[in-house]
Amino acid sequence: MVRGGRTRCILVLVAGVLVALVIATPAPARLTIKASEERGVAAMGKFHPRRSPTLRSAIRAFGRPNGRRVQSGGNACRVRWRRLGLIIQFANFGIAGRERTACDADVGLAQNATIKGRRVRRWRTGRGLRGGDRRARLEDLYPDAEQHGRRWWIVSADSPFGTGGRYAILAAGVTRGRVRDFHLAIGAAGE
């Protein structure tokens, strides 16, 4: 009889500890993309490229990346977070000397981003469009979206560079009627 009571007491104690852990564990941050014609890409989850577009800030927001690849003689850096399905291209066109590259945490500035693969379902836009949603939902949430091939420009703006024209700030790639990827033009490093 004592043994059964002790077992129940231990089970209640373990259950209480598990409940306390669940309550104390913070929920994962929402991976929401906030973009507008006026402000560009304001946020990607906890990363705010309008405030701080550096690779260091992206690492603070998303954790350690799976890989970095120096490109364009050090002026660009491709950084990948596999668990998020996220690739961000960082650039710095004013790097003096070869000892620094855009892959240095305080040098690279977010230029563009792609979210694709199975993890795209974890992301959503400010209006609630998620990876995997049907094209009809995209059209309902973004009635002014423009189709350009398989990409739908859901937030676009006039380019301040070159001869002008429109470009996509946020585009959704649609394949077989479903949103399969997101493309973001951040442009923190300039043209």
Secondary structure, DSSP 8 states (H G I E B T S, - for coil): -HHHHHHHHHHHHHHHHHHHHHHHS-----EEEEEETTTEEEEETTB-TTT--BHHHHHHHH-S-SEEEEEGGGTEEEEEEGGGTEEEEEE-TT--STT--TTSTTT-EEEEEEEESGGGGGEEETT--BTT-BHHHHHHH-TT-EEETTEEEEEEEE-SSTT--EEEEEEEEEETTEEEEEEEE--TT--
